[in-house]
Amino acid sequence: MAILSIQSRVSYGYVGNSIAVPAIQAAGLEVWPLDTVSFSNHPGHGQFRGRVREAEDLRDELDGLRQLGVLTGLSAVLSGYIGRPGTAEVIAEAVDAARMSNPGLPYILDPVIGDHGRRFVAEGVAEAIRDRLLPRADIVTPNLFELGVLSGREVAADPVDIAAAARSLIEAHGLAAIAVTGIERTDRIANVLVTAEQSLEASSPRLERNFNGTGDLFAALLAAWLMKSGDVRTAFARAAGGLELATRVTDRADRRELLLPEILRNLKRCRPAPLAAHS
């Protein structure tokens, strides 16, 4: 099984493909990375250096994979941060090409747009994700703000409001599920899986620290476990459990960047998170 992962890359820290590749490999799967940007570090540090890759560069790489004939061996496509709107078209082409030989191939879309009421992507990227990628997706992993951008409405942290917004997208685009991440409760942090039939929540104690790359790690683990189990509920529980482990380990080390070596050592022993059904 192989997953094509199209997202960012950093030299320092673990976000985008820098966390997705080792996390998917730790689950026992192959992963082929296409890097949409190459940065020194996560921009959240206040400064960074590097470059955004042009859509044509990514298309050339994708064409190289197509000429090798290996796209027929893909089991899934995962995408995350994109630096330019045109990159969305390349991702759409990758999904379409992979589905020519595997029509049921799942596409997991992590719609990296912003957080806490603020967009941090280039102009036109959010619209490209909504218009070109969302219609092709099977599973989407937005945070609460991104769910609001995609659904065209402000979404409260209330489970009923989350489920309503998510189901509006599920119905409009034929999605299998939406996993909403990083929902802040008073003393808990929650992730909510919404399907057409049910809404399930996994939560853990809220830590007094923000971490870079948690959404990227969650999406990677979700993609990997979806391939291994074939069941979105199982994949969600495994991803939520892995994410809780990662933040707990990193918090103990007094770090902002995920403590990847320790996380990888513990992932195989990680238990799935318990799930609570919303009425």
C-alpha atoms as a printed R data frame, in Angstrom:
    type eleno elety resid chain resno       x      y       z
1   ATOM     1    CA   MET     A     1   0.000  0.000   0.000
2   ATOM     2    CA   ALA     A     2   1.308  3.462  -0.922
3   ATOM     3    CA   ILE     A     3  -0.003  6.942  -0.113
4   ATOM     4    CA   LEU     A     4   0.834  9.993  -2.222
5   ATOM     5    CA   SER     A     5   1.288 12.883   0.233
6   ATOM     6    CA   ILE     A     6   1.234 16.401  -1.254
7   ATOM     7    CA   GLN     A     7   2.014 19.099   1.307
8   ATOM     8    CA   SER     A     8   4.704 21.304   2.835
9   ATOM     9    CA   ARG     A     9   8.228 20.472   3.961
10  ATOM    10    CA   VAL     A    10  10.354 22.187   6.633
11  ATOM    11    CA   SER     A    11  13.976 21.703   7.681
12  ATOM    12    CA   TYR     A    12  13.430 22.451  11.376
13  ATOM    13    CA   GLY     A    13  10.426 20.970  13.151
14  ATOM    14    CA   TYR     A    14   7.813 18.494  12.013
15  ATOM    15    CA   VAL     A    15   4.928 19.785   9.933
16  ATOM    16    CA   GLY     A    16   3.536 18.768   6.551
17  ATOM    17    CA   ASN     A    17   5.498 15.989   4.889
18  ATOM    18    CA   SER     A    18   8.178 16.275   7.573
19  ATOM    19    CA   ILE     A    19   5.726 14.619   9.987
20  ATOM    20    CA   ALA     A    20   3.398 12.814   7.548
21  ATOM    21    CA   VAL     A    21   6.101 10.695   5.910
22  ATOM    22    CA   PRO     A    22   7.580  9.149   9.090
23  ATOM    23    CA   ALA     A    23   4.141  8.747  10.693
24  ATOM    24    CA   ILE     A    24   2.761  6.842   7.696
25  ATOM    25    CA   GLN     A    25   5.921  4.744   7.447
26  ATOM    26    CA   ALA     A    26   5.649  3.917  11.159
27  ATOM    27    CA   ALA     A    27   2.211  2.469  10.381
28  ATOM    28    CA   GLY     A    28   3.893  0.095   7.937
29  ATOM    29    CA   LEU     A    29   2.897  1.802   4.686
30  ATOM    30    CA   GLU     A    30   4.811  3.338   1.808
31  ATOM    31    CA   VAL     A    31   4.471  7.083   1.255
32  ATOM    32    CA   TRP     A    32   5.554  9.149  -1.722
33  ATOM    33    CA   PRO     A    33   5.963 12.853  -0.835
34  ATOM    34    CA   LEU     A    34   5.472 15.786  -3.179
35  ATOM    35    CA   ASP     A    35   6.511 18.987  -1.387
36  ATOM    36    CA   THR     A    36   4.439 22.095  -2.116
37  ATOM    37    CA   VAL     A    37   6.842 24.408  -0.272
38  ATOM    38    CA   SER     A    38  10.345 24.117   1.175
39  ATOM    39    CA   PHE     A    39  10.769 26.297   4.272
40  ATOM    40    CA   SER     A    40  13.378 26.571   6.994
41  ATOM    41    CA   ASN     A    41  10.706 26.249   9.674
42  ATOM    42    CA   HIS     A    42   7.006 26.680  10.441
43  ATOM    43    CA   PRO     A    43   5.974 30.315   9.723
44  ATOM    44    CA   GLY     A    44   4.361 30.453  13.159
45  ATOM    45    CA   HIS     A    45   7.803 31.167  14.616
46  ATOM    46    CA   GLY     A    46   7.495 34.682  13.207
47  ATOM    47    CA   GLN     A    47  10.156 34.321  10.535
48  ATOM    48    CA   PHE     A    48  11.154 31.732   7.962
49  ATOM    49    CA   ARG     A    49  13.126 31.388   4.757
50  ATOM    50    CA   GLY     A    50  12.558 29.225   1.722
51  ATOM    51    CA   ARG     A    51  10.361 29.056  -1.315
52  ATOM    52    CA   VAL     A    52   6.934 28.104  -2.528
53  ATOM    53    CA   ARG     A    53   7.164 25.636  -5.370
54  ATOM    54    CA   GLU     A    54   5.486 26.501  -8.638
55  ATOM    55    CA   ALA     A    55   2.580 24.364  -9.784
56  ATOM    56    CA   GLU     A    56   4.501 23.402 -12.921
57  ATOM    57    CA   ASP     A    57   7.356 21.970 -10.830
58  ATOM    58    CA   LEU     A    58   4.910 19.725  -9.014
59  ATOM    59    CA   ARG     A    59   3.241 18.777 -12.285
60  ATOM    60    CA   ASP     A    60   6.632 17.729 -13.678
61  ATOM    61    CA   GLU     A    61   7.206 15.452 -10.675
62  ATOM    62    CA   LEU     A    62   3.727 14.011 -11.024
63  ATOM    63    CA   ASP     A    63   4.367 13.382 -14.733
64  ATOM    64    CA   GLY     A    64   7.556 11.540 -13.790
65  ATOM    65    CA   LEU     A    65   5.567  9.224 -11.524
66  ATOM    66    CA   ARG     A    66   2.988  8.734 -14.253
67  ATOM    67    CA   GLN     A    67   5.685  7.814 -16.804
68  ATOM    68    CA   LEU     A    68   7.096  5.267 -14.375
69  ATOM    69    CA   GLY     A    69   3.652  3.699 -14.242
70  ATOM    70    CA   VAL     A    70   3.598  3.712 -10.449
71  ATOM    71    CA   LEU     A    71   0.451  5.779 -10.002
72  ATOM    72    CA   THR     A    72  -1.463  2.571 -10.638
73  ATOM    73    CA   GLY     A    73  -0.060  1.259  -7.356
74  ATOM    74    CA   LEU     A    74  -1.409  4.049  -5.175
75  ATOM    75    CA   SER     A    75  -3.858  3.216  -2.393
76  ATOM    76    CA   ALA     A    76  -4.716  6.797  -1.352
77  ATOM    77    CA   VAL     A    77  -3.904 10.472  -1.862
78  ATOM    78    CA   LEU     A    78  -3.401 12.876   1.056
79  ATOM    79    CA   SER     A    79  -2.997 16.626   0.639
80  ATOM    80    CA   GLY     A    80  -2.276 19.454   3.063
81  ATOM    81    CA   TYR     A    81  -0.738 22.929   2.862
82  ATOM    82    CA   ILE     A    82  -0.446 24.473  -0.593
83  ATOM    83    CA   GLY     A    83   1.398 27.698  -1.296
84  ATOM    84    CA   ARG     A    84  -0.355 28.841  -4.477
85  ATOM    85    CA   PRO     A    85  -3.904 28.438  -5.834
86  ATOM    86    CA   GLY     A    86  -2.599 26.692  -8.962
87  ATOM    87    CA   THR     A    87  -1.268 23.831  -6.867
88  ATOM    88    CA   ALA     A    88  -4.847 22.734  -6.208
89  ATOM    89    CA   GLU     A    89  -5.238 21.927  -9.885
90  ATOM    90    CA   VAL     A    90  -2.130 19.712  -9.793
91  ATOM    91    CA   ILE     A    91  -3.530 17.834  -6.782
92  ATOM    92    CA   ALA     A    92  -6.843 17.416  -8.604
93  ATOM    93    CA   GLU     A    93  -4.947 15.992 -11.584
94  ATOM    94    CA   ALA     A    94  -3.080 13.575  -9.293
95  ATOM    95    CA   VAL     A    95  -6.316 12.303  -7.773
96  ATOM    96    CA   ASP     A    96  -7.943 11.934 -11.173
97  ATOM    97    CA   ALA     A    97  -4.910 10.102 -12.595
98  ATOM    98    CA   ALA     A    98  -4.737  7.675  -9.670
99  ATOM    99    CA   ARG     A    99  -8.447  6.954  -9.923
100 ATOM   100    CA   MET     A   100  -8.153  5.966 -13.580
101 ATOM   101    CA   SER     A   101  -6.714  2.625 -12.456
102 ATOM   102    CA   ASN     A   102  -8.297  2.569  -8.986
103 ATOM   103    CA   PRO     A   103 -11.732  4.234  -9.154
104 ATOM   104    CA   GLY     A   104 -12.348  3.687  -5.449
105 ATOM   105    CA   LEU     A   105  -9.093  5.317  -4.338
106 ATOM   106    CA   PRO     A   106  -9.772  7.531  -1.292
107 ATOM   107    CA   TYR     A   107  -8.604 11.134  -1.178
108 ATOM   108    CA   ILE     A   108  -8.046 12.638   2.270
109 ATOM   109    CA   LEU     A   109  -8.075 16.441   2.185
110 ATOM   110    CA   ASP     A   110  -6.543 18.453   5.021
111 ATOM   111    CA   PRO     A   111  -7.782 21.930   4.003
112 ATOM   112    CA   VAL     A   112  -5.060 24.081   5.539
113 ATOM   113    CA   ILE     A   113  -6.506 27.599   5.427
114 ATOM   114    CA   GLY     A   114  -6.183 29.203   8.868
115 ATOM   115    CA   ASP     A   115  -7.207 29.016  12.501
116 ATOM   116    CA   HIS     A   116  -8.766 31.090  15.278
117 ATOM   117    CA   GLY     A   117 -10.523 33.413  12.851
118 ATOM   118    CA   ARG     A   118  -7.478 34.183  10.686
119 ATOM   119    CA   ARG     A   119  -6.474 32.959   7.242
120 ATOM   120    CA   PHE     A   120  -2.755 32.353   6.797
121 ATOM   121    CA   VAL     A   121  -2.647 31.152   3.185
122 ATOM   122    CA   ALA     A   122  -2.100 33.176   0.025
123 ATOM   123    CA   GLU     A   123  -5.020 34.887  -1.670
124 ATOM   124    CA   GLY     A   124  -7.107 32.459  -3.687
125 ATOM   125    CA   VAL     A   125  -5.864 29.293  -1.953
126 ATOM   126    CA   ALA     A   126  -8.973 28.808   0.194
127 ATOM   127    CA   GLU     A   127 -11.219 29.209  -2.845
128 ATOM   128    CA   ALA     A   128  -9.084 26.755  -4.855
129 ATOM   129    CA   ILE     A   129  -9.374 24.185  -2.063
130 ATOM   130    CA   ARG     A   130 -13.139 24.689  -1.895
131 ATOM   131    CA   ASP     A   131 -13.748 24.624  -5.647
132 ATOM   132    CA   ARG     A   132 -11.156 22.130  -6.960
133 ATOM   133    CA   LEU     A   133 -10.316 19.777  -4.095
134 ATOM   134    CA   LEU     A   134 -13.389 19.521  -1.895
135 ATOM   135    CA   PRO     A   135 -15.555 18.019  -4.682
136 ATOM   136    CA   ARG     A   136 -12.996 15.206  -5.128
137 ATOM   137    CA   ALA     A   137 -12.458 14.442  -1.446
138 ATOM   138    CA   ASP     A   138 -13.720 11.451   0.502
139 ATOM   139    CA   ILE     A   139 -12.618 12.564   3.961
140 ATOM   140    CA   VAL     A   140 -11.859 16.134   5.035
141 ATOM   141    CA   THR     A   141  -9.982 17.119   8.217
142 ATOM   142    CA   PRO     A   142 -10.612 20.840   8.903
143 ATOM   143    CA   ASN     A   143 -10.280 22.696  12.158
144 ATOM   144    CA   LEU     A   144 -13.311 24.665  13.314
145 ATOM   145    CA   PHE     A   145 -12.354 27.819  11.418
146 ATOM   146    CA   GLU     A   146 -11.675 25.895   8.204
147 ATOM   147    CA   LEU     A   147 -15.006 24.103   8.513
148 ATOM   148    CA   GLY     A   148 -16.617 27.542   8.619
149 ATOM   149    CA   VAL     A   149 -14.752 28.736   5.521
150 ATOM   150    CA   LEU     A   150 -15.716 25.641   3.533
151 ATOM   151    CA   SER     A   151 -19.348 25.653   4.652
152 ATOM   152    CA   GLY     A   152 -19.747 29.424   4.224
153 ATOM   153    CA   ARG     A   153 -20.913 30.021   7.792
154 ATOM   154    CA   GLU     A   154 -19.470 30.676  11.219
155 ATOM   155    CA   VAL     A   155 -19.427 27.436  13.210
156 ATOM   156    CA   ALA     A   156 -19.621 27.344  16.996
157 ATOM   157    CA   ALA     A   157 -17.808 24.731  19.080
158 ATOM   158    CA   ASP     A   158 -21.189 23.222  19.958
159 ATOM   159    CA   PRO     A   159 -21.521 19.579  18.748
160 ATOM   160    CA   VAL     A   160 -24.892 20.245  17.129
161 ATOM   161    CA   ASP     A   161 -23.563 23.198  15.125
162 ATOM   162    CA   ILE     A   162 -20.455 21.261  14.094
163 ATOM   163    CA   ALA     A   163 -22.529 18.315  12.895
164 ATOM   164    CA   ALA     A   164 -24.900 20.586  10.959
165 ATOM   165    CA   ALA     A   165 -22.082 22.399   9.159
166 ATOM   166    CA   ALA     A   166 -20.241 19.159   8.420
167 ATOM   167    CA   ARG     A   167 -23.342 17.418   7.101
168 ATOM   168    CA   SER     A   168 -24.076 20.318   4.778
169 ATOM   169    CA   LEU     A   169 -20.725 19.580   3.100
170 ATOM   170    CA   ILE     A   170 -21.216 15.811   3.242
171 ATOM   171    CA   GLU     A   171 -24.543 16.132   1.442
172 ATOM   172    CA   ALA     A   172 -23.306 18.699  -1.075
173 ATOM   173    CA   HIS     A   173 -20.174 16.773  -2.092
174 ATOM   174    CA   GLY     A   174 -20.923 13.147  -1.293
175 ATOM   175    CA   LEU     A   175 -18.204 12.943   1.359
176 ATOM   176    CA   ALA     A   176 -17.777  9.826   3.477
177 ATOM   177    CA   ALA     A   177 -16.855 11.799   6.599
178 ATOM   178    CA   ILE     A   178 -15.487 15.001   8.059
179 ATOM   179    CA   ALA     A   179 -13.105 14.897  11.040
180 ATOM   180    CA   VAL     A   180 -13.050 18.290  12.767
181 ATOM   181    CA   THR     A   181  -9.860 18.791  14.771
182 ATOM   182    CA   GLY     A   182  -8.630 20.913  17.666
183 ATOM   183    CA   ILE     A   183 -11.997 21.923  19.147
184 ATOM   184    CA   GLU     A   184 -11.350 23.776  22.391
185 ATOM   185    CA   ARG     A   185 -13.520 22.973  25.397
186 ATOM   186    CA   THR     A   186 -13.079 24.444  28.888
187 ATOM   187    CA   ASP     A   187 -10.548 21.852  30.037
188 ATOM   188    CA   ARG     A   188 -10.500 19.447  27.069
189 ATOM   189    CA   ILE     A   189  -9.432 19.442  23.446
190 ATOM   190    CA   ALA     A   190 -11.672 17.462  21.127
191 ATOM   191    CA   ASN     A   191 -11.805 15.980  17.648
192 ATOM   192    CA   VAL     A   192 -15.208 15.160  16.163
193 ATOM   193    CA   LEU     A   193 -15.971 12.664  13.403
194 ATOM   194    CA   VAL     A   194 -19.166 13.408  11.481
195 ATOM   195    CA   THR     A   195 -20.768 11.098   8.955
196 ATOM   196    CA   ALA     A   196 -24.243 11.179   7.447
197 ATOM   197    CA   GLU     A   197 -25.431  8.828  10.194
198 ATOM   198    CA   GLN     A   198 -23.492  9.709  13.344
199 ATOM   199    CA   SER     A   199 -21.256 12.105  15.208
200 ATOM   200    CA   LEU     A   200 -18.466 10.787  17.458
201 ATOM   201    CA   GLU     A   201 -16.063 12.675  19.709
202 ATOM   202    CA   ALA     A   202 -12.611 11.856  21.058
203 ATOM   203    CA   SER     A   203 -11.252 14.246  23.667
204 ATOM   204    CA   SER     A   204  -8.213 14.582  25.902
205 ATOM   205    CA   PRO     A   205  -7.068 16.988  28.632
206 ATOM   206    CA   ARG     A   206  -6.252 20.430  27.295
207 ATOM   207    CA   LEU     A   207  -2.572 21.310  27.640
208 ATOM   208    CA   GLU     A   208  -1.274 24.825  28.263
209 ATOM   209    CA   ARG     A   209   0.837 24.802  25.142
210 ATOM   210    CA   ASN     A   210   0.356 25.097  21.384
211 ATOM   211    CA   PHE     A   211   2.127 22.646  19.089
212 ATOM   212    CA   ASN     A   212   3.093 22.889  15.438
213 ATOM   213    CA   GLY     A   213   2.067 20.047  13.133
214 ATOM   214    CA   THR     A   214  -0.710 18.413  15.141
215 ATOM   215    CA   GLY     A   215  -3.265 18.726  12.340
216 ATOM   216    CA   ASP     A   216  -0.765 17.334   9.831
217 ATOM   217    CA   LEU     A   217   0.002 14.382  12.105
218 ATOM   218    CA   PHE     A   218  -3.689 13.672  12.655
219 ATOM   219    CA   ALA     A   219  -4.447 13.651   8.915
220 ATOM   220    CA   ALA     A   220  -1.465 11.383   8.201
221 ATOM   221    CA   LEU     A   221  -2.450  8.875  10.886
222 ATOM   222    CA   LEU     A   222  -6.060  8.962   9.710
223 ATOM   223    CA   ALA     A   223  -4.974  8.214   6.132
224 ATOM   224    CA   ALA     A   224  -2.655  5.413   7.234
225 ATOM   225    CA   TRP     A   225  -5.200  3.709   9.465
226 ATOM   226    CA   LEU     A   226  -7.937  4.081   6.871
227 ATOM   227    CA   MET     A   227  -5.732  2.046   4.544
228 ATOM   228    CA   LYS     A   228  -4.944 -0.528   7.226
229 ATOM   229    CA   SER     A   229  -8.479 -0.964   8.589
230 ATOM   230    CA   GLY     A   230 -10.789  0.113   5.775
231 ATOM   231    CA   ASP     A   231 -13.013  1.728   8.405
232 ATOM   232    CA   VAL     A   232 -13.181  5.477   9.014
233 ATOM   233    CA   ARG     A   233 -14.320  5.108  12.628
234 ATOM   234    CA   THR     A   234 -11.333  2.899  13.464
235 ATOM   235    CA   ALA     A   235  -8.995  5.251  11.609
236 ATOM   236    CA   PHE     A   236 -10.378  8.252  13.501
237 ATOM   237    CA   ALA     A   237  -9.955  6.562  16.898
238 ATOM   238    CA   ARG     A   238  -6.393  5.547  16.033
239 ATOM   239    CA   ALA     A   239  -5.508  9.031  14.769
240 ATOM   240    CA   ALA     A   240  -6.969 10.702  17.861
241 ATOM   241    CA   GLY     A   241  -5.092  8.303  20.131
242 ATOM   242    CA   GLY     A   242  -1.842  8.947  18.284
243 ATOM   243    CA   LEU     A   243  -2.340 12.682  18.464
244 ATOM   244    CA   GLU     A   244  -2.934 12.595  22.220
245 ATOM   245    CA   LEU     A   245   0.230 10.560  22.672
246 ATOM   246    CA   ALA     A   246   2.221 13.001  20.524
247 ATOM   247    CA   THR     A   247   1.124 16.107  22.409
248 ATOM   248    CA   ARG     A   248   1.594 14.484  25.812
249 ATOM   249    CA   VAL     A   249   5.140 13.346  24.978
250 ATOM   250    CA   THR     A   250   6.046 16.722  23.502
251 ATOM   251    CA   ASP     A   251   4.563 18.656  26.414
252 ATOM   252    CA   ARG     A   252   6.613 16.649  28.915
253 ATOM   253    CA   ALA     A   253   9.728 17.645  26.957
254 ATOM   254    CA   ASP     A   254   8.731 21.341  27.204
255 ATOM   255    CA   ARG     A   255   8.732 21.717  23.418
256 ATOM   256    CA   ARG     A   256   6.618 23.430  20.784
257 ATOM   257    CA   GLU     A   257   7.875 21.286  17.912
258 ATOM   258    CA   LEU     A   258   6.707 17.673  18.085
259 ATOM   259    CA   LEU     A   259   9.248 15.305  19.632
260 ATOM   260    CA   LEU     A   260   9.208 12.972  16.664
261 ATOM   261    CA   PRO     A   261  11.726 10.256  17.664
262 ATOM   262    CA   GLU     A   262   9.938  9.626  20.962
263 ATOM   263    CA   ILE     A   263   6.530  9.740  19.267
264 ATOM   264    CA   LEU     A   264   7.562  7.148  16.684
265 ATOM   265    CA   ARG     A   265   8.946  4.859  19.385
266 ATOM   266    CA   ASN     A   266   5.570  4.872  21.127
267 ATOM   267    CA   LEU     A   267   3.104  4.875  18.218
268 ATOM   268    CA   LYS     A   268   3.011  1.101  17.808
269 ATOM   269    CA   ARG     A   269   1.918  0.732  21.424
270 ATOM   270    CA   CYS     A   270  -0.615  3.539  21.211
271 ATOM   271    CA   ARG     A   271  -4.214  2.649  21.970
272 ATOM   272    CA   PRO     A   272  -7.159  4.027  19.973
273 ATOM   273    CA   ALA     A   273  -8.974  6.875  21.686
274 ATOM   274    CA   PRO     A   274 -12.335  6.078  23.247
275 ATOM   275    CA   LEU     A   275 -15.224  7.574  21.284
276 ATOM   276    CA   ALA     A   276 -18.366  9.175  22.669
277 ATOM   277    CA   ALA     A   277 -21.490  9.457  20.532
278 ATOM   278    CA   HIS     A   278 -23.336 12.766  20.361
279 ATOM   279    CA   SER     A   279 -27.093 12.539  20.607
